[in-house]
């Protein structure tokens, strides 16, 4: 299905951060998120989301491994609302856990399940570090969120596919670490190979007794061969 013609993809700026936090707040409602924020006020949750986004925008990510971080969003031109956003990262020298902003949270609000946050951060870094392919240059889709009210309009697909032409031109793989909910979406969009699994037992955390083990899958897309018109 073609994306809604009223949707436009553009780069994000820091002025978009409140809108991005609102999209993430509305879209991330999985059991892990519920347990993590169960004793956090809505005000503090928004504060954490916005603080994390400000830190990601400000991070140079170029100390040992220079990176290109691309913050992208899809806007509904009929309302000017941001309905979806993503972060695509180009890692020319491969993955380095110490520079992974996704797995580092210097500030946590009162009431948050800090142990769950730290465990998930550690396990994510281990998952990304384990695959030999990530030691080489690649593209990583580190974040994708679509407001539930706008699912099915093609915004997520636009953001997922944004890096594919770049990766194909460079002959590089693309990676994403998906929950079981997002797994079929990424599979349909070209992430054809599973390269790792992460299982998190939520029963170990207060409030998670009814959820059991939740799984995330590291998925990889091979670059497509680019036709050489000069050949």
C-alpha positions as CSV (number, residue, x, y, z in Angstrom):
1,X,0.0,0.0,0.0
2,X,1.3,3.4,-1.0
3,X,1.8,6.0,1.8
4,X,-0.9,8.6,2.4
5,X,-0.1,11.5,0.0
6,X,-0.7,14.0,2.8
7,X,2.4,12.7,4.6
8,X,5.8,14.3,4.2
9,X,9.1,13.1,5.6
10,X,11.6,15.6,6.9
11,X,14.6,16.0,9.3
12,X,13.8,16.8,12.9
13,X,15.1,19.7,14.9
14,X,15.3,20.4,18.6
15,X,12.1,22.4,18.4
16,X,10.3,19.2,17.5
17,X,11.3,17.5,20.8
18,X,8.0,18.0,22.7
19,X,6.1,16.6,19.7
20,X,8.5,13.6,19.4
21,X,8.1,12.9,23.1
22,X,4.3,12.9,22.8
23,X,4.5,10.4,19.9
24,X,6.8,8.1,21.9
25,X,4.6,8.4,25.0
26,X,1.5,7.4,23.0
27,X,3.1,4.6,21.0
28,X,5.2,2.8,23.6
29,X,2.6,0.9,25.7
30,X,4.2,-2.6,25.8
31,X,4.5,-4.5,29.0
32,X,8.1,-3.5,29.6
33,X,7.2,0.2,29.3
34,X,4.2,-0.2,31.7
35,X,6.4,-1.9,34.3
36,X,9.2,0.6,33.9
37,X,7.0,3.7,34.4
38,X,4.3,2.2,36.7
39,X,5.3,4.5,39.6
40,X,6.3,7.5,37.5
41,X,4.1,10.6,37.1
42,X,3.1,11.6,33.6
43,X,5.0,14.9,34.1
44,X,8.2,13.0,35.0
45,X,7.8,10.6,32.2
46,X,7.6,13.4,29.7
47,X,10.6,15.0,31.4
48,X,12.6,11.8,30.9
49,X,11.6,11.5,27.3
50,X,12.5,15.0,26.4
51,X,15.7,14.9,28.4
52,X,16.8,11.8,26.5
53,X,15.9,13.4,23.1
54,X,17.9,16.6,24.0
55,X,20.9,14.4,24.9
56,X,20.6,12.4,21.7
57,X,20.4,15.6,19.6
58,X,23.4,17.1,21.4
59,X,25.6,14.0,21.4
60,X,28.4,14.4,18.9
61,X,28.9,10.6,18.8
62,X,32.3,11.1,17.2
63,X,34.9,10.5,19.9
64,X,36.3,7.1,18.8
65,X,33.7,6.0,16.2
66,X,32.4,8.9,14.0
67,X,28.7,8.4,13.4
68,X,26.0,10.1,11.3
69,X,22.8,10.3,13.4
70,X,19.7,11.1,11.4
71,X,16.6,12.2,13.2
72,X,13.6,12.0,10.9
73,X,9.9,12.6,11.2
74,X,6.7,12.3,9.2
75,X,4.3,15.2,9.2
76,X,0.7,15.2,8.3
77,X,0.4,18.3,6.1
78,X,-3.3,18.6,6.7
79,X,-2.6,19.4,10.4
80,X,1.2,20.0,10.5
81,X,1.3,17.4,13.3
82,X,4.3,15.0,13.7
83,X,2.8,11.5,13.6
84,X,5.9,9.3,13.4
85,X,9.6,9.6,13.9
86,X,12.7,7.5,13.6
87,X,16.5,7.6,14.3
88,X,18.8,6.1,11.6
89,X,22.4,5.9,12.5
90,X,25.3,5.3,10.1
91,X,28.2,3.6,11.9
92,X,31.2,3.7,9.6
93,X,33.5,1.9,12.0
94,X,31.0,-0.5,13.5
95,X,29.1,-0.7,16.8
96,X,30.7,0.4,20.0
97,X,28.6,-0.1,23.2
98,X,30.3,2.7,25.1
99,X,29.0,5.2,22.5
100,X,25.5,3.8,22.2
101,X,23.2,6.6,23.5
102,X,20.3,4.1,23.4
103,X,21.8,2.2,26.3
104,X,22.9,5.1,28.5
105,X,20.5,7.0,30.8
106,X,22.4,9.3,33.2
107,X,19.2,10.6,34.8
108,X,16.2,8.5,35.8
109,X,13.0,10.1,37.4
110,X,11.7,9.1,40.8
111,X,9.6,6.0,40.8
112,X,11.1,4.4,37.6
113,X,12.1,0.8,37.7
114,X,15.8,1.5,37.5
115,X,16.8,-2.2,37.6
116,X,14.6,-2.9,34.6
117,X,16.1,0.1,32.7
118,X,19.7,-0.9,33.5
119,X,19.1,-4.6,32.7
120,X,17.4,-3.7,29.3
121,X,20.3,-1.3,28.5
122,X,22.9,-4.0,29.2
123,X,21.1,-6.7,27.3
124,X,20.6,-4.4,24.3
125,X,24.3,-3.5,24.2
126,X,25.2,-7.2,24.5
127,X,22.8,-8.1,21.6
128,X,24.3,-5.4,19.4
129,X,27.8,-6.4,20.3
130,X,27.4,-10.1,19.7
131,X,26.8,-10.0,15.9
132,X,30.2,-10.0,14.0
133,X,28.5,-8.1,11.2
134,X,28.0,-5.1,13.4
135,X,31.7,-4.8,13.9
136,X,31.8,-3.5,10.3
137,X,30.2,-0.4,8.9
138,X,26.4,-0.5,8.8
139,X,23.2,1.4,9.3
140,X,21.1,1.0,12.5
141,X,17.4,1.9,12.8
142,X,17.6,2.6,16.6
143,X,14.2,4.1,17.0
144,X,10.8,4.0,15.3
145,X,7.6,5.3,16.9
146,X,4.2,6.0,15.3
147,X,1.3,7.5,17.0
148,X,-1.4,4.9,17.4
149,X,-4.1,7.2,15.9
150,X,-2.1,7.3,12.6
151,X,-1.0,3.7,12.2
152,X,-1.7,2.2,8.8
153,X,-1.1,5.4,6.8
154,X,2.4,4.4,5.7
155,X,4.4,6.7,7.9
156,X,6.4,3.9,9.5
157,X,7.2,2.4,6.1
158,X,8.5,5.8,4.8
159,X,10.9,6.0,7.8
160,X,12.0,2.4,7.6
161,X,12.9,2.6,3.9
162,X,14.7,6.0,4.2
163,X,18.2,4.5,4.6
164,X,17.8,1.7,2.2
165,X,19.0,3.6,-0.9
166,X,22.0,4.9,1.0
167,X,22.9,1.5,2.4
168,X,22.5,-0.1,-1.1
169,X,24.8,2.6,-2.7
170,X,27.4,1.9,0.0
171,X,27.0,-1.9,-0.1
172,X,26.1,-1.9,3.6
173,X,23.8,-3.9,5.8
174,X,20.9,-2.4,7.8
175,X,20.0,-3.6,11.3
176,X,17.0,-3.2,13.7
177,X,16.3,-4.7,17.1
178,X,12.6,-5.5,17.1
179,X,10.0,-6.5,19.6
180,X,7.7,-9.4,18.6
181,X,5.0,-6.8,17.8
182,X,7.2,-4.9,15.3
183,X,8.8,-8.1,13.9
184,X,6.4,-8.8,11.0
185,X,6.5,-5.2,10.0
186,X,10.2,-5.2,9.6
187,X,10.2,-8.6,7.9
188,X,7.8,-7.3,5.3
189,X,10.0,-4.2,4.8
190,X,13.1,-6.2,3.9
191,X,14.8,-7.2,7.1
192,X,15.0,-10.8,6.0
193,X,17.5,-12.4,8.4
194,X,17.4,-12.9,12.2
195,X,20.9,-12.5,13.7
196,X,20.2,-12.5,17.4
197,X,17.6,-12.9,20.1
198,X,17.2,-11.2,23.5
199,X,14.7,-12.6,26.1
200,X,13.8,-10.5,29.1
201,X,11.9,-12.2,32.0
202,X,9.5,-9.5,33.2
203,X,8.4,-11.7,36.1
204,X,11.6,-10.7,37.9
205,X,10.4,-7.1,38.3
206,X,7.6,-5.7,40.5
207,X,4.4,-5.5,38.4
208,X,5.6,-7.9,35.8
209,X,4.3,-11.1,37.2
210,X,1.6,-11.5,34.6
211,X,3.8,-10.8,31.6
212,X,6.5,-13.5,31.6
213,X,9.3,-13.5,29.1
214,X,9.3,-10.9,26.3
215,X,11.5,-11.3,23.3
216,X,13.4,-9.0,21.0
217,X,15.0,-10.1,17.7
218,X,18.0,-8.5,16.0
219,X,17.1,-8.3,12.3
220,X,19.4,-7.6,9.3
221,X,18.8,-6.4,5.8
222,X,21.4,-7.3,3.1
223,X,22.1,-4.5,0.6
224,X,20.5,-4.8,-2.7
225,X,22.7,-4.7,-5.8
226,X,22.7,-1.3,-7.4
227,X,22.4,-1.3,-11.1
228,X,25.5,0.2,-12.7
229,X,24.3,2.2,-15.7
230,X,27.9,2.7,-17.0
231,X,28.5,-1.1,-17.3
